[in-house]
């Protein structure tokens, strides 16, 4: 297996490009002459990946945008299906983008091509019947988190828990002093990071609510400082406008630097999302909040099968941090939850220690583990093919 062989990969967004580049590097330890093709991003291209289409053509979100782009997406998938069937790779790996990749994986698997999917869709949380399509489509599921692997084991889907790449990238021990120096924050300051989301509708619903929460916290401790890292230029403008009503309060807006801001903070108030995992890996006590339109909430609250939405709580299998959703997401409730951390330091330190242990549990050299599992799949399927 040390000779030249073809490996197909399709990634759908920037986060997949990061995973794909790490996976390519690790797979070359097993197959030094491997050729990689499909759809990849700039990091993968820099490693010699051949992309038939720009990666951002798959990066569509929401309900309406994918429908508008459906003809193009179907055309791309049809091309990839025909190409890989005519030029069978030793393995095809879909990285995230499940709506696009799982159907392609199923078609290729049907033709005898080994398939793997890297990053589980949230099938354990909602639309659980999708697991049957996944079972038909993939020879191996690679999960970032252990509870995801347990779900697939229960449904007899071959799975490998490989760990989370963020757990590999973020140090176990966080230098809060260095983060504060970067942001010009005094070492003895009491700091709360406010992260109301990266999308316009999230900031519309949560931005001013988070600012009002800061006002409530300041009534209990006037020495607090608040920092908001804007996810991008559009969110910066949106938040800057919202802040015009709060110019008399110590709430500071910065461009990007969300990890640095969280590392510098004592407590983080955030919109529900993957940022909760980052905060956990940074060992930061957090309060998770979220609001949806009433219709979206009515639909999703009936579909979701898990008792929690925050990754720290999902990983622990119990409520470690507050989740204030929909009608519970009020300035009064959120400020009380934030101040609880400052007013109960021993409890807060215990939570940080728990986060340290959780970080250690998912720090597994994800790229190497994923490559090991895929290499084993290639060798096993190759031996089966030779025996046939």
Secondary structure by P-SEA (a helix, b strand, c coil): cccbbbbbbbbccaaaaaaaaaaaaaaaaaccbbbbbccccaaaaaabbbbcccccccccccccccccaaaaaaaaaaaaaaaaaaccccbbbbcccccccaaaaaaaaaacbbbbbccccccccccccaaaaaaacccbbbbccaaaaaaaaaaccccccccccccccccccccaaaaaaaaccccccbbbbbbccccaaaaaacaaaaaaaaaaaaaacccbbbbbbbccaaaaaaaaaaacccccccccccccaaaaaaaaccbbbbcccaaaaaaaaacccccccccccaaaaaaaaaccccccccaaaaaaccccbbbbccccccaaaaaaaaacccccaaaaaaaaaaaaaaaaaaccaaaaaaaaaaaaaaaaaaaaaaac
